[in-house]
């Protein structure tokens, strides 16, 4: 599905639900109006999510394979945190 078709489908579904919302408010059916508003929000969030570009598997793996740098404040593995002394091996 291309972007233009997705936009048309989203707008037509949102317009239908907006009409249902207005008619249900006029008919004093608050439950239907609430469900229609939730449907509109779901459709819009799905459209936004579909238009978002996400990283590919290779790009994601590349970002996680960077070398870990040690900071100045890193604690050595043999350091006893309670007594603040280096433990004997």
C-alpha positions as CSV (number, residue, x, y, z in Angstrom):
1,X,0.0,0.0,0.0
2,X,1.5,3.3,-1.0
3,X,1.4,6.5,1.0
4,X,-1.4,8.2,-1.0
5,X,-3.7,5.2,-0.6
6,X,-3.0,5.0,3.1
7,X,-3.8,8.7,3.5
8,X,-7.1,8.4,1.6
9,X,-8.2,5.4,3.6
10,X,-7.2,7.0,6.9
11,X,-9.1,10.2,6.1
12,X,-12.2,8.4,4.9
13,X,-12.3,6.2,8.0
14,X,-11.7,9.2,10.3
15,X,-14.5,11.1,8.5
16,X,-16.9,8.2,8.9
17,X,-16.1,7.9,12.6
18,X,-16.5,11.7,13.0
19,X,-20.0,11.6,11.5
20,X,-20.9,8.6,13.7
21,X,-19.6,10.6,16.7
22,X,-21.7,13.7,15.9
23,X,-24.8,11.7,15.2
24,X,-24.4,9.7,18.5
25,X,-23.9,12.9,20.5
26,X,-27.0,14.4,18.9
27,X,-28.9,11.1,19.8
28,X,-27.6,11.2,23.3
29,X,-25.6,7.9,23.0
30,X,-22.5,8.8,24.8
31,X,-21.1,5.3,24.8
32,X,-21.1,5.2,21.0
33,X,-19.6,8.7,20.8
34,X,-16.8,7.7,23.2
35,X,-16.0,4.5,21.1
36,X,-16.0,6.5,17.9
37,X,-13.6,9.1,19.3
38,X,-11.3,6.2,20.5
39,X,-11.5,4.8,17.0
40,X,-10.5,8.1,15.5
41,X,-7.5,8.3,17.8
42,X,-6.5,4.7,17.0
43,X,-6.7,5.4,13.3
44,X,-4.6,8.5,13.5
45,X,-2.0,6.9,15.7
46,X,-1.8,3.9,13.3
47,X,-1.3,6.3,10.4
48,X,1.5,8.2,12.2
49,X,3.1,4.9,13.1
50,X,2.9,3.6,9.5
51,X,4.6,6.8,8.2
52,X,7.4,6.6,10.7
53,X,10.7,5.3,9.4
54,X,12.3,2.7,11.6
55,X,15.9,1.5,11.5
56,X,16.6,-1.7,9.6
57,X,18.0,-4.8,11.4
58,X,21.5,-4.0,10.1
59,X,21.4,-0.4,11.2
60,X,20.1,-1.4,14.7
61,X,22.8,-4.1,15.0
62,X,25.5,-1.7,14.0
63,X,24.6,0.8,16.7
64,X,24.8,-1.8,19.4
65,X,28.2,-3.1,18.4
66,X,30.2,0.0,19.3
67,X,33.1,-0.5,21.7
68,X,32.3,0.1,25.3
69,X,34.4,2.9,26.7
70,X,35.3,2.8,30.3
71,X,34.7,5.9,32.3
72,X,37.0,7.6,34.8
73,X,34.7,6.6,37.6
74,X,34.4,2.9,36.8
75,X,34.9,0.5,39.7
76,X,37.3,-2.4,39.2
77,X,35.8,-5.9,39.5
78,X,37.9,-6.8,42.6
79,X,36.8,-3.7,44.5
80,X,34.9,-4.3,47.7
81,X,32.1,-1.7,47.8
82,X,31.4,-2.0,51.5
83,X,34.9,-1.5,52.9
84,X,36.2,0.5,50.0
85,X,39.3,-1.6,49.7
86,X,40.7,-3.8,47.0
87,X,40.0,-7.4,47.6
88,X,42.8,-10.0,47.5
89,X,42.6,-12.7,44.9
